[in-house]
Amino acid sequence: MTIDSLPPSLQPLVQEKFLHRHFAAGLQSKLAFRAIADREHIPIGVGETLTRTRAGLLLPVTTPLDPADPATNLGLDNGVEPQNWGVEQYTVTLNAYGGTMDLNMETSRVAIGSLFIENSTKLGVQALQSLDRLARNALYGVYLGGSSFVTVSPGAHVTRLNVDNVVGFEVVRGPTGMVPVSPASLMTVTVGTGTYTLIGTTRDSANTSSLAAFGGASGTLSFSAAVPTKESEVGSPVISAVGPAILRPNGRPGTAQLVDGDRLTSQLVLAAVAQLRDNNVPEVEGYYNCYLDHFTLLELFQDPDFKLLYSGAYGSETYKEGLVPSLLGVRFITTTEAPQQTLALTGKSIHRAIICGQGALIEGDYAGLGYSDIDPVEDPGPQRQHWVDGVCLVVRRPIDRFQELIAQSWKWRGGFTVPTDITADPTVIPTACLSYWKRAVVIECL
């Protein structure tokens, strides 16, 4: 970055390209949820959304051809019928994000150099945390769907239940793609210990979901038959047959059933890995990534299997540092952005780790960010722009009457989406589960 765009009084205080280096350091200071995302650049001129198509596989052929059978070996096809592979699509929606700071050179002249650099660093950290939180919310928003609980006890056999979160219950696979749940497009749902047929979903006008921060929406579920009173008590788990996998200690059926002592264990991690491998989810550089907070990670140290694994390992770096870089085929990545929630229904603090494989999250970056087709030499304009990891830093020269106010800003145009793997069902991969979303597994514990 050249400094000719800054006022003469400021140029001796800032080294050339020094500002850009500090902004980059702020963006790259932490690895967390955004790191799991596959990056896709959205071409200029495609509009506000981009739909990508993922091709499925053909069904395996296990029946031999019988060329001697005249009923099948007729015509030019030799008894072989044409086949088509399935497709599934996901859409990336572009949104605008940004932040800015003003620096008054008159009032800050004593520390103008350090404040200018510090503002750039703080904006970089803000951009990092903002994008990381967007990635986290998109990931958890989908992989916490399809698992809810009853919020209002009807007190009688009814066909409509109020639940904490209807996300994951609203669409099912249709002949040509995802369609809303309806009497013509049914979903199998477990309420308590019984299995019922879902025929409709309605969101509440006032959202009271405990997962509202991740896009959760409270609402009602309509079933084809009445749900018994004993199955529809407050807190009863409501689980979709095609929802993402959520594991809990000691086989707890729902979030509201977690009790003290339900901690993260080695067996839960192994179960999540087994789920991903049965779905043939690719690893990320040889491991699956597990994102969790430090408290949840340290629960492993209370697990008997974990203690047995490190028994007699005197001087073990794992116990010295209290960190587990990798274990059981999983790379553990601790982050302070891991979601924290106190469930109002039980008063318990819920911790959620998520184990991800490659392709669990897609990030779309707008390729036209910063209108780079304008030559900054021929048309420098009133500002300078730099790009770091998809984020644009904008420094605007003083344009006020006294040329005292510098504006430093960052902007990002893009979005995160969580694609499905519907076509990878048990007919194609026998060990695959029925879930529409297979590339991550959430582990809930206290």
N, C-alpha and C positions, 0 to 999 in steps of 0.2 A: 504494500500500500504506500503510495507516495504521499508526502505531507503538504504538497502545494495547494491542496484544497482546504487546508486549515488556515486560520488567521496567522499573520506573521508573528504576532506576539507569542503564539503557542508552538511554532515550528522548532525553536531551539530546545524545547523541553521534551519532545517526543522523537525517539529514533525511528528511522524509516523501517517499516514492516514490523515494528515492535508491537503495535496495537493488534495486528492480525494474529501474531503468535499467542498473545494472551487470550484472545477470544477462543482460539482453537484449544488451548489447554483447559479452558472452562468446559467446553463441550465434551472432551474426552476424559474427564476426570473420574468417570464412574461407568461400570458395566452392569446393566440390569435388564429390565424387561424388553427394551427396544432392541437388544442384541439378538433376540430370538427371531426377529422379523426378517423375512425375505424382502429385499428392497426391489421395488419396481418403479421405473421412471415413467410418469404419465406424459405422453407426447403433447406438445403445444397444439391447441386447436381441437382437442377432443371433448371439450365441455367440462362440466363440473363432476361427472362421474365416468368411470371406465369399468366395463364389464369384461372379465377374462373367463375363458372356458378351459376346463380341465377334462381331459379325455379319460374315460374308464377303460376297462378291459373286456375282452370277449369271454363268454362262459367256456369253461373247459369241456372238451368232448371226450366222453367215456364210453359211448356206444359204438361198436364197430360197424362199418359199412358192409352191407351184404350185396355184392354185385350180382349174385345169382337170383336175388329176389325181384321178380318182375314188377311187384307192387311199388317198389321204391326206385329201382334202377331204370327209369324211363326218361326219355327226352335227352336233352343236352346237359342236365345238371347232375346226372349220375346219382340221384338220390340225396344230394347235398343241398340244403336250403341256405340261401343267403342270410348272413347275420349282420347286425349292426352293434357297435359298441356304444355304451351310454356316455352321456356328457353331464357335467354339472358346472354351474357358473357362479362366480362371486363378483360383487361390485365394490369398487373402491370409490368412496365419496370424498371429494376434495373440499376442505374447509380452510379458513384463514386463521392463523394464530400469530401473535406477536407481542412484544413489550418494548418500552422506551424509557429513557431517562434524559433529563435536561441538565446541562451543566452551564452555570453562569460564570463566565471567566472573570467578571468584575468582582463578584463576592468570593470567588474561590482562587484568586490569583496567587495566594501564598502557597497553596498545595495543588495547583492546577495540574501538574504532571501526574502525581500519584492518583488523584481523583479521576482523571481521564482514563487511566489504565484500569483502575479499580472498577469503574462503572462498566467497562467492557467485560471484565471478568465476571462481575455479578450478572450481567445480562446473559453471558454464556452459560452460567450455572442455571439460571432461570429457564433458558431454552432447553437445556438437558433435562431438567426435572419435569418440565411441561410435556415434552415428547415422551419421556419415559412413563409418565402417569397416563397419558393418552393410550400408550401401548398396553399398559397394565389393565386399564379399564376395559379396553376392547377384548383382551384375552379372558379376563375373569367374567366379563359381562355375558359371554357365550358359554364358557365352561362351568358356570354356576347355574345355568339355565336347565330347565327340565327337572329340577329338584326343589321342592317347596314344602310348605306346611300350612295346615288349616289355621286361619286367624280368628274366625268367628264360629262358635259351635252352634249349629242350627237347632239342636235340641230335639230333632225328629228326623225321620227318613226323608231326605230331600235329593233332588237331582242337580242342585246348584250349590257349590261350595266357594266360600271366600278364602283365597290363598294369598300368601305373602308375595309371590312372584309368578307371573304368568309367562315370562320369557322362557322359551323352550317348549311351550305348550300350544303355540299359536299356528304353526305351520307343519305340514307333513309332506312326504314325497308323493307327487302326483305323476301321471303318465308323461308329462312334458316338463317337469320341474317341481319346485316347491309351491304348494297351494295352501290357503288357509284351512284350518280345521273346520269341518262342517259335517252335517249328517251324511254327505256324500264322500267326505274325506276324513276318515276316523283315525283316532290315535288310542293306543292302549295305555292306560295309566293305572298305577298301583296307589291306592289310598289306604293307609294303615297296612293291613295284611291282605286286603281284597283287591281283585283286579276288575277294572271297569272300563267302559268305552267312552272316550271323550268325543263330544259332538260340537262343541263351541267354546269360545274364549272371549271374555270381555274385560277390557282394562277399566280401572276406576278413574273417575274424573279427577279425584284428588289422590295422588300417589302416596301411599304409606308404606311401601316396601322397605324392608331392612336393607335391601341391596340397591336402593335408588342411586347410590353413588356410582354403581357399575352398570347403570341402565336398567336395573330391575324395575318392574311395574306391578303393583298390586292389582288384583282383579278377581273375577269369578270364573269358575270352570263349570261347564254344563255337561252332564252325563246322560247317557241313554236310559239308565235305570237308577233308581234311588240308592243312595249310599246309606247303609245302616248307621244309626246314631253312635254305636261303639267305634266305628271306623272314622267318624268325622269330628272327634273331639279336638279342641284347640291344641295345636302342636303335632297332630298326626301327620306323618310324612306323606307327601304327594310326589310320586316319582314317575317320570315318563319312560316308556319302554325304549325310546329312541334318543333319550337325552345323553349328555356327556357322562363319563364315569366319574363318580365322586366316592372316594374311599374314606372310611371312618374307623377309628380304633374299636376293637371288640365287637365288630359287626353292627354298630349302631345304624339303624335304618334311616335316620334323618338328623338334621342339624339340631333340632330341639331335644333330641334324645341323648346328646353328649353329656357326660357327667365328669366330675373331678377324677383325675387319673387317666383319662383318655388322651394319651400322648402319642407323638410321632414315634414309630418303631421301625426297626430294620425290615420287619415283615411287611409293613405297609408300603415301604419303598420298593421292596421286591415285587409286591403285588402290582404296583403301578407300572414297574418295568415290564412285568409279564404281560400286562394288558397292552402296552405299547408294542411289544414285540409280536404278540399274537395278531395285532393289526398290521404288522410289517411296517411300522412307522420308522422312517430313517433317523439315524442318530445325528447329532451335531458334532462333527469332528471326533467320532468315536464314543461319545457319551450322550446321554439325555441330560438336559439342563433342568435343575430343580431350583426354583426361586422361592426363598423363604426368609423370615426374619431370624435374628440371632437366637431369640428365645426358643423358637421352634426347633432350630438346629441342635441346641444344647439338650433338648429332650432325648435326642439319640443317646447321649451319654448316660441316661438312666435306663436304657433298654438292656435287658440281660444278654441278648444276642450280641449287641454291640460291645458290651463289656467283655464277653467271652472272646470276641474277635481280637481285642487288644490286650487280653490277659497276658501278663508277663512281659509286655513290651515296655521295658523300663526305658525311660527317656524318650518315649514316643512323642514325636512332634505334634501328633493329633491331640494328645492330652495336654501337652505343654501350652499349645496355642488355643485350645478349645475350638478348633476349626477342622472341618473335614473337607478337603478340596475335592476328593472324588472317592466314591465307594459304591459297590453293588451296581456298577455300570452307570452311575449317576454323577454328574458334576454339580456340586452344591454351590449355589451363588447366593450369598446373603445380601439383603438389601433393606434399607430403611423405608422403601416404598411398598413393602409387602402390606396387604390390606389388614387392618385391625378393626374388629367389630365386637361390640358388646350386645348380645342378643337380648332385646327387651323382654322377650317372653320368659327367659330363664335367668337372666342376669349374668350369664356366663360370657367370658371373653373368648371369642372364636378366633383361632389362627388358621390360616389357609396357605399351605404350600402347593405349588403347582409344578408338575414334572412335564416338560415339553420335548417334543421331537421336532425335526426339521419340517418347516411348512406350517407350523401351528398358527403363525401370524404373518400377515402380508402388510408391508408399508408401501404406500404409494406416494412418491415425491413428484411434485409438479415440475416438469422440465423447464417451464417458462419463468420460473421464479427469478425476479430481478431484471426482467426484460434485457437479457444479455445481448440481444441482437443489436442494441444501440451501441455504437462505438464510443467508449468513454474518452477517447482522444479527440475525436472530431466534435463530440457533443458531450462534454463533461457534466453539464447540468449542475444543480446545486448540491449534489451529494456524491459520495463514494460508496461502493458496495463490495462486499467480499462474501464468499461462500465457504462454509465449513460443515462438512457432513450433512449436506442438504439444507442447512439453515443459512439465511442471508443476513449479514450484518450491514446496517446502513448507518453512515455517519454524515449528517447534514451540516454543511457550513453555516455559520451565523448569517441569518437573513433578516434579523431584526434591525431596527434603525441604528442602533449603536454597535451592531456586530459583536454582541456579547454572549448570545445564547447558542450553544452547540447542542444538537439532538443526537443521541446515540440510540439505535433501535435494532431489534432483530425481528425477522418474520419467517414464517414457514407456511407453505401451502401444501396440503396433503391430507392423508387419512390412513387409518388402520382398519383392516378387516380380517375376519377369521373365516377361512374357507371350510367347506364341508368335504367329506369323503364318503358320500352316500353310495357311490357305485362300487366301493370296496366292501360288499356285503358277504355273508357266508356262502353264497353261491359261487363267488369268485375266489375268496380266501376263506376256507372252511373254519379257521380259528378266529376270524374277525367277529366283532360284536355288532349289534344292531344299531349302535349309536351313529347319528349323523356326523358327529364331530369326534374324531378318533385320535388326534395328534397331541393331546394333552390329557393329564389326569390330575384332578384336584384332590388333596388330602386335607380333610378337616380334623382339627384336634383342639384341645384346650391348653 
